[in-house]
Amino acid sequence: MSKSKPAFVCSACGAVASKWAGQCADCGAWNTLTESLHPPVTTGRSGYAGQVPQVRLLGEVEEAQDPRTPTGVGEMDRVLGGGLVPGAVILIGGDPGIGKSTLLLQLAVGLQDRLPALYVAGEESLQQIALRARRLGLPQAPLALVSETAVERIVACAQARRPGLMVIDSIQTMYTEQLPGAPGSVSQVRESAAQLVRFAKQSGIVVVLIGHVTKDGTLAGPRVLEHMVDTVLSFESDPGGRYRMLRAVKNRFGAVNELGVFAMTDAGLKEVTHPSAIFLSRHDQSAAGSVVTCIREGSRPLLLEVQALVDDSPLANPRRLTVGLEHNRLAMLLAVLHRHGGVPLFNQDVFLNVVGGIRVSETAADLPVAAVVVSSLRNRPIPQHTVIFGELGLSGEVRPVPYGEERLREAAKHGFTRALVPLANVPRRGAAIGGMEVQGLGNLAGLLDALA
């Protein structure tokens, strides 16, 4: 038998090279090639030669609705698209200590009567898991626990017990006996995940993989790991905050960019059914540089407070600092304010913050950002119970955003009585929004006049 030859594997894309190089030839990433041992490749003919796969026409395929099992946690069901689909493989990642194991332990215990679970511990001992369950006050349900890191033995255990849900904590600690190398290497993570995915599809068992993240917040391991699974969930949190955001980055069985909000308590993670209320600070009186906007995360409208602080800069290059908003977006909006609104900010430091730790990526935040910058610069508070949303173009025009009436209804539900929105988002006659006064804006000059 031929011996295994050393090779170099890219940790970003999984490509294999015969020698080390500073840059991966396939994906172009730098300093990602690591040495690994690969078994020799078999060049003989496949035993499946001569078998022709069955071909079916698109119109002949029957439409079947995947049976879903609700998790019992509304925020989790929202992110997953309604529940757990048999044979689905879910990858969840997040910073260390954010609550990934806690959430899945609560989920596995809560599903015991409908979907028996098998919890595979690769990082913690069974005693640690039992102590966490008692600390969280979870009922002592007959949850099956196993401490194992070999994929072959895990699959054999699952075949014997036939659970409906299997949690792998975590995929970076798993290894397969078919490949050399330590657990956590690119080849081991890729092959271990591939075996678990094949087992899930063949058996119909829901497999949840917990993944580590790198320093920049991306999932550790090869990028092909995200392509193999059906759903990728990202667990996010504001440093030091008690609220956790669960976001669907990829979902083959539902919508992406859905957001679930949880609160970390002594009894574990509790779902927040009305997140708009926790993101609003509700000042006793109007404050300069603060306004409420309504964004849309997946299928849910959210009310957020946007704050700005504008101050004279002693530096030659004034500072532009953003928390929760893209830095380049702020620079563009400041240029529009100067060019089309006559608001000079070239000698001012501008600090912008989105309260609550949520990162805003949609353009509906353009108008509120411009409004709070002008409010802070002029030290003129925006009246309370006012909500602002809309996109601002480079020529100073105000563009409409989707789901305008739904955003207005969410604001009216929380007691807002005035709204500054694009003209195209003003409700039609007869579509009253809870007695709210809605003012349409066509350009930046209209916004400045409304704030005067």
C-alpha positions as CSV (number, residue, x, y, z in Angstrom):
1,M,0.0,0.0,0.0
2,S,1.2,3.5,-0.8
3,K,1.9,5.8,2.1
4,S,0.1,8.9,3.0
5,K,1.7,12.0,1.5
6,P,1.9,15.4,3.3
7,A,-0.2,18.1,1.7
8,F,-1.2,21.6,2.5
9,V,-4.9,22.4,3.0
10,C,-6.5,25.9,2.8
11,S,-8.5,26.6,5.9
12,A,-10.8,29.0,4.0
13,C,-11.9,26.9,1.1
14,G,-10.5,23.5,1.7
15,A,-8.3,23.4,-1.4
16,V,-5.3,21.0,-1.4
17,A,-1.9,22.0,-2.6
18,S,1.3,19.9,-2.9
19,K,3.5,22.6,-1.4
20,W,3.2,25.6,0.9
21,A,2.5,29.0,-0.5
22,G,1.6,32.3,1.0
23,Q,-1.6,32.7,-1.0
24,C,-4.2,30.0,-1.8
25,A,-4.4,29.6,-5.6
26,D,-8.1,28.7,-5.5
27,C,-9.7,31.4,-3.2
28,G,-6.9,34.0,-3.0
29,A,-6.8,34.0,0.8
30,W,-3.4,34.7,2.5
31,N,-1.6,32.6,5.1
32,T,-4.3,29.9,5.2
33,L,-2.4,26.8,4.0
34,T,-1.6,24.4,6.8
35,E,0.2,21.0,6.6
36,S,-1.9,17.9,6.8
37,L,-1.6,14.2,5.9
38,H,-3.9,12.8,3.3
39,P,-4.5,9.2,2.5
40,P,-3.6,8.1,-1.1
41,V,-6.3,8.5,-3.7
42,T,-7.7,5.3,-5.2
43,T,-7.6,5.5,-9.0
44,G,-9.5,2.3,-9.7
45,R,-12.9,2.2,-11.3
46,S,-15.9,2.8,-9.1
47,G,-18.1,-0.1,-8.3
48,Y,-21.2,1.9,-9.4
49,A,-20.2,1.8,-13.1
50,G,-23.1,0.9,-15.3
51,Q,-25.9,2.1,-12.9
52,V,-27.8,4.9,-14.4
53,P,-29.6,7.3,-12.0
54,Q,-33.4,7.7,-12.4
55,V,-34.4,10.9,-14.2
56,R,-37.7,12.6,-13.5
57,L,-39.4,15.6,-15.1
58,L,-40.0,18.6,-13.0
59,G,-43.8,18.4,-13.5
60,E,-43.8,14.8,-12.3
61,V,-42.3,15.6,-8.9
62,E,-45.0,15.6,-6.2
63,E,-45.3,18.6,-4.0
64,A,-44.9,17.5,-0.4
65,Q,-44.9,19.8,2.6
66,D,-42.0,18.9,5.0
67,P,-43.5,18.0,8.4
68,R,-42.1,20.4,11.0
69,T,-41.8,19.9,14.7
70,P,-42.2,23.1,16.6
71,T,-39.5,23.6,19.2
72,G,-41.8,25.3,21.7
73,V,-39.7,28.4,21.7
74,G,-41.4,31.0,19.5
75,E,-38.2,33.0,18.7
76,M,-36.4,29.8,17.7
77,D,-39.3,28.7,15.5
78,R,-39.3,32.2,13.8
79,V,-35.6,31.9,12.9
80,L,-35.9,28.3,11.7
81,G,-39.0,29.0,9.6
82,G,-41.6,27.2,11.7
83,G,-39.7,24.4,13.4
84,L,-37.4,21.4,12.9
85,V,-37.5,19.5,9.6
86,P,-36.6,15.8,9.6
87,G,-33.1,15.2,8.3
88,A,-32.1,18.8,8.6
89,V,-28.5,19.8,9.6
90,I,-28.2,23.0,11.5
91,L,-25.0,24.8,12.3
92,I,-25.0,27.4,15.1
93,G,-22.0,29.6,15.9
94,G,-21.2,32.4,18.3
95,D,-18.6,33.9,20.6
96,P,-17.4,31.7,23.6
97,G,-19.8,31.9,26.5
98,I,-22.7,33.5,24.6
99,G,-25.1,30.7,25.4
100,K,-25.0,28.2,22.5
101,S,-24.8,25.1,24.7
102,T,-27.3,26.6,27.2
103,L,-29.9,27.2,24.4
104,L,-29.5,23.8,22.9
105,L,-29.7,22.1,26.3
106,Q,-32.9,23.9,27.0
107,L,-34.2,23.0,23.6
108,A,-33.3,19.3,23.9
109,V,-34.9,19.0,27.3
110,G,-38.1,20.8,26.2
111,L,-38.5,18.5,23.2
112,Q,-38.2,15.2,25.0
113,D,-41.9,14.4,24.8
114,R,-42.1,15.1,21.1
115,L,-38.6,14.6,19.7
116,P,-36.3,12.5,21.9
117,A,-32.8,13.9,21.8
118,L,-29.2,12.7,22.1
119,Y,-26.7,15.2,23.4
120,V,-23.1,14.5,22.3
121,A,-20.6,16.3,24.5
122,G,-17.2,16.7,23.0
123,E,-15.9,19.6,25.1
124,E,-17.5,19.1,28.5
125,S,-17.9,16.2,30.8
126,L,-21.3,14.7,31.6
127,Q,-21.1,16.0,35.1
128,Q,-20.7,19.6,33.8
129,I,-23.8,19.3,31.7
130,A,-25.8,17.8,34.6
131,L,-24.7,20.7,36.8
132,R,-25.7,23.3,34.2
133,A,-29.1,21.6,33.9
134,R,-29.7,21.8,37.6
135,R,-28.4,25.4,37.8
136,L,-30.9,26.3,35.1
137,G,-33.7,24.6,36.9
138,L,-34.4,22.2,34.0
139,P,-36.6,19.2,34.7
140,Q,-34.7,16.0,35.1
141,A,-36.0,14.6,31.9
142,P,-34.6,11.4,30.4
143,L,-32.2,13.3,28.2
144,A,-29.6,10.9,26.7
145,L,-26.1,12.1,27.1
146,V,-22.9,10.7,25.7
147,S,-19.3,11.9,25.9
148,E,-17.6,10.9,22.6
149,T,-15.6,12.6,19.8
150,A,-15.2,9.7,17.2
151,V,-17.8,10.2,14.5
152,E,-18.1,6.5,13.7
153,R,-19.0,5.6,17.3
154,I,-21.4,8.5,17.6
155,V,-23.2,7.3,14.4
156,A,-23.4,3.8,15.8
157,C,-24.8,5.1,19.1
158,A,-27.5,7.1,17.2
159,Q,-28.4,4.1,15.1
160,A,-29.0,2.1,18.2
161,R,-31.0,4.7,20.1
162,R,-32.8,6.2,17.1
163,P,-33.3,9.8,18.5
164,G,-35.2,12.5,16.7
165,L,-32.7,15.2,17.5
166,M,-28.9,14.9,17.9
167,V,-26.8,17.8,19.3
168,I,-23.0,17.8,18.5
169,D,-21.1,20.0,20.9
170,S,-18.9,20.9,19.1
171,I,-17.9,20.0,15.5
172,Q,-14.4,21.2,16.0
173,T,-13.8,18.4,18.6
174,M,-15.0,15.6,16.4
175,Y,-12.6,13.4,14.4
176,T,-13.0,10.4,12.0
177,E,-10.8,7.3,12.1
178,Q,-10.6,7.3,8.3
179,L,-8.2,10.3,8.2
180,P,-5.1,11.1,10.1
181,G,-4.7,14.4,11.9
182,A,-5.8,16.0,15.1
183,P,-9.4,17.1,15.8
184,G,-10.1,20.6,14.6
185,S,-7.9,20.4,11.5
186,V,-9.5,21.4,8.2
187,S,-9.6,17.8,6.9
188,Q,-11.1,16.4,10.1
189,V,-13.8,19.0,10.4
190,R,-14.8,18.7,6.8
191,E,-14.9,14.9,6.8
192,S,-16.6,14.6,10.2
193,A,-19.3,17.1,9.1
194,A,-19.8,15.2,5.8
195,Q,-20.4,11.9,7.6
196,L,-22.9,13.5,10.0
197,V,-24.7,15.2,7.1
198,R,-25.0,11.8,5.2
199,F,-26.2,10.1,8.3
200,A,-28.9,12.8,8.9
201,K,-30.2,12.6,5.4
202,Q,-30.4,8.8,5.5
203,S,-31.9,8.5,8.9
204,G,-34.2,11.6,9.1
205,I,-32.6,12.6,12.4
206,V,-32.2,16.4,13.0
207,V,-28.5,17.1,13.6
208,V,-27.5,20.4,15.3
209,L,-23.8,21.2,15.1
210,I,-22.2,23.8,17.5
211,G,-19.3,25.6,15.8
212,H,-16.5,27.8,17.0
213,V,-15.9,31.3,15.7
214,T,-12.7,33.2,14.8
215,K,-11.6,36.5,16.2
216,D,-13.4,38.4,13.5
217,G,-16.7,36.6,14.2
218,T,-16.8,34.1,11.3
219,L,-17.2,30.4,11.7
220,A,-14.0,28.5,12.2
221,G,-13.0,25.7,9.8
222,P,-13.4,25.4,6.1
223,R,-16.0,27.5,4.3
224,V,-17.4,24.3,2.7
225,L,-18.8,23.5,6.2
226,E,-21.5,26.2,5.7
227,H,-22.3,24.9,2.2
228,M,-22.9,21.3,3.5
229,V,-25.5,22.1,6.1
230,D,-29.1,23.2,5.6
231,T,-29.2,26.1,8.1
232,V,-26.6,28.4,9.5
233,L,-27.5,30.4,12.6
234,S,-25.4,33.2,14.1
235,F,-25.6,33.9,17.8
236,E,-24.8,37.6,18.5
237,S,-24.6,39.8,21.5
238,D,-23.6,43.3,22.6
239,P,-20.5,42.9,24.8
240,G,-21.6,43.1,28.4
241,G,-25.3,43.0,27.5
242,R,-27.9,40.6,28.6
243,Y,-29.7,40.3,25.3
244,R,-28.8,37.7,22.6
245,M,-29.8,37.9,18.9
246,L,-30.1,34.7,17.0
247,R,-29.9,35.4,13.2
248,A,-30.5,33.0,10.3
249,V,-27.6,33.5,7.8
250,K,-28.6,30.6,5.6
251,N,-31.9,28.6,5.7
252,R,-33.0,26.1,3.0
253,F,-36.4,25.7,4.8
254,G,-37.3,29.3,5.5
255,A,-36.4,33.0,5.1
256,V,-32.9,34.3,5.8
257,N,-32.1,37.3,8.0
258,E,-34.8,36.4,10.5
259,L,-34.0,37.6,14.0
260,G,-34.8,36.0,17.3
261,V,-34.2,37.9,20.6
262,F,-33.4,36.2,23.9
263,A,-32.6,37.5,27.3
264,M,-29.9,35.8,29.5
265,T,-31.3,35.2,33.0
266,D,-30.4,33.1,36.0
267,A,-32.8,30.4,34.6
268,G,-31.1,30.4,31.2
269,L,-32.2,32.0,28.0
270,K,-35.7,33.5,27.9
271,E,-37.4,34.6,24.6
272,V,-38.3,38.2,24.1
273,T,-41.6,38.3,22.3
274,H,-41.8,42.1,21.9
275,P,-38.2,43.3,21.3
276,S,-39.2,46.8,20.2
277,A,-40.0,47.7,23.8
278,I,-36.5,46.7,25.1
279,F,-34.6,48.8,22.4
280,L,-36.4,52.0,23.3
281,S,-35.0,54.0,26.3
282,R,-38.1,56.3,26.6
283,H,-36.6,59.6,27.8
284,D,-38.6,61.7,30.2
285,Q,-38.1,64.6,27.9
286,S,-36.8,65.2,24.4
287,A,-33.1,65.1,24.0
288,A,-31.0,66.5,21.2
289,G,-29.3,63.9,18.9
290,S,-31.8,61.1,19.6
291,V,-34.7,59.7,17.4
292,V,-36.6,56.5,17.0
293,T,-36.6,54.6,13.6
294,C,-38.3,51.5,12.4
295,I,-36.2,48.8,10.6
296,R,-37.2,45.4,9.3
297,E,-35.3,42.2,10.3
298,G,-36.6,39.4,8.2
299,S,-40.4,39.5,8.6
300,R,-40.4,41.5,11.8
301,P,-40.5,45.4,12.2
302,L,-38.3,46.7,15.0
303,L,-38.2,50.1,16.7
304,L,-34.7,51.3,17.5
305,E,-33.2,54.4,18.9
306,V,-30.5,56.1,17.0
307,Q,-28.2,58.6,18.8
308,A,-25.6,61.0,17.5
309,L,-23.1,63.4,19.1
310,V,-21.6,66.2,17.1
311,D,-18.8,68.3,18.6
312,D,-16.0,70.6,17.5
313,S,-12.9,68.7,16.5
314,P,-9.5,69.8,17.6
315,L,-7.9,67.4,15.0
316,A,-7.0,68.1,11.4
317,N,-9.0,65.0,10.4
318,P,-12.3,64.9,12.4
319,R,-13.3,61.5,13.8
320,R,-16.2,59.5,12.5
321,L,-17.1,56.7,14.8
322,T,-20.2,54.4,14.3
323,V,-21.6,51.6,16.5
324,G,-24.2,49.5,14.8
325,L,-24.0,51.2,11.4
326,E,-21.6,50.9,8.5
327,H,-18.8,53.6,8.7
328,N,-18.9,54.3,4.9
329,R,-22.6,54.9,5.0
330,L,-22.2,57.6,7.6
331,A,-19.5,59.3,5.5
332,M,-21.8,59.3,2.5
333,L,-24.7,60.8,4.5
334,L,-22.5,63.5,5.9
335,A,-21.4,64.5,2.3
336,V,-25.1,64.6,1.2
337,L,-25.9,66.9,4.2
338,H,-23.1,69.2,3.2
339,R,-23.8,69.3,-0.5
340,H,-27.6,69.4,-0.6
341,G,-28.5,70.6,2.9
342,G,-25.8,73.3,3.5
343,V,-24.8,71.6,6.8
344,P,-21.0,71.8,7.1
345,L,-19.4,69.1,9.2
346,F,-15.8,69.1,8.0
347,N,-14.6,70.5,11.3
348,Q,-16.9,68.4,13.6
349,D,-16.4,65.0,15.3
350,V,-19.4,62.8,14.6
351,F,-20.2,59.8,16.9
352,L,-23.2,57.6,16.0
353,N,-24.7,54.8,18.1
354,V,-27.6,52.3,17.5
355,V,-29.0,51.5,20.9
356,G,-29.4,47.9,21.8
357,G,-26.5,46.3,20.1
358,I,-28.3,45.6,16.8
359,R,-26.3,46.2,13.6
360,V,-28.4,48.1,11.0
361,S,-27.7,47.3,7.4
362,E,-30.8,48.5,5.5
363,T,-31.2,51.9,4.0
364,A,-34.3,52.9,6.0
365,A,-31.9,54.3,8.6
366,D,-30.6,57.0,6.3
367,L,-33.2,59.7,7.2
368,P,-33.0,59.1,11.0
369,V,-29.2,59.3,10.9
370,A,-29.3,62.6,9.0
371,A,-32.0,63.9,11.4
372,V,-30.0,63.1,14.6
373,V,-26.8,64.6,13.2
374,V,-28.6,67.9,12.5
375,S,-30.4,67.7,15.8
376,S,-27.1,67.3,17.7
377,L,-25.3,69.9,15.7
378,R,-28.0,72.5,16.3
379,N,-28.7,71.3,19.8
380,R,-32.4,71.2,18.9
381,P,-34.3,68.1,20.2
382,I,-36.6,66.2,18.0
383,P,-40.1,66.1,19.5
384,Q,-41.0,63.0,21.4
385,H,-43.3,60.3,19.9
386,T,-41.8,61.0,16.5
387,V,-40.5,58.1,14.3
388,I,-38.5,58.6,11.1
389,F,-37.5,56.2,8.4
390,G,-36.5,56.4,4.7
391,E,-33.6,56.2,2.3
392,L,-31.6,59.2,1.3
393,G,-30.1,59.4,-2.3
394,L,-26.9,61.0,-3.4
395,S,-28.8,63.8,-5.1
396,G,-30.7,64.7,-1.9
397,E,-33.9,62.9,-2.8
398,V,-35.8,60.8,-0.3
399,R,-36.6,57.3,-1.6
400,P,-39.3,54.9,-0.3
401,V,-38.6,51.7,1.6
402,P,-40.6,48.5,1.5
403,Y,-43.4,47.7,4.0
404,G,-44.0,51.3,4.9
405,E,-47.5,50.8,6.4
406,E,-46.3,47.8,8.5
407,R,-43.6,50.0,10.0
408,L,-46.1,52.7,10.8
409,R,-48.4,50.2,12.5
410,E,-45.6,49.0,14.6
411,A,-44.8,52.6,15.7
412,A,-48.5,53.4,16.4
413,K,-48.7,50.3,18.5
414,H,-46.0,51.7,20.8
415,G,-47.7,55.1,21.2
416,F,-45.9,57.2,18.5
417,T,-48.1,60.0,17.1
418,R,-46.0,61.6,14.3
419,A,-44.0,60.1,11.5
420,L,-41.6,61.6,8.9
421,V,-41.5,59.2,6.0
422,P,-40.9,59.2,2.2
423,L,-43.8,60.5,0.1
424,A,-44.4,57.1,-1.5
425,N,-44.7,55.5,2.0
426,V,-47.6,57.9,3.1
427,P,-50.7,55.7,3.5
428,R,-53.5,56.1,1.0
429,R,-56.7,57.8,1.9
430,G,-58.8,55.7,4.1
431,A,-55.8,53.8,5.5
432,A,-55.5,55.5,8.8
433,I,-52.7,54.3,11.1
434,G,-54.1,54.7,14.6
435,G,-54.6,58.5,14.4
436,M,-50.9,59.0,13.6
437,E,-49.8,62.2,11.8
438,V,-47.8,61.1,8.8
439,Q,-45.7,63.7,6.9
440,G,-44.3,62.8,3.5
441,L,-40.8,64.0,2.5
442,G,-39.6,64.4,-1.0
443,N,-36.0,65.6,-0.5
444,L,-33.5,66.6,2.2
445,A,-34.7,70.2,2.3
446,G,-38.1,68.8,3.5
447,L,-36.5,67.0,6.3
448,L,-34.6,70.1,7.4
449,D,-37.7,72.2,7.3
450,A,-39.6,69.6,9.4
451,L,-36.8,69.6,12.0
452,A,-36.7,73.4,12.2
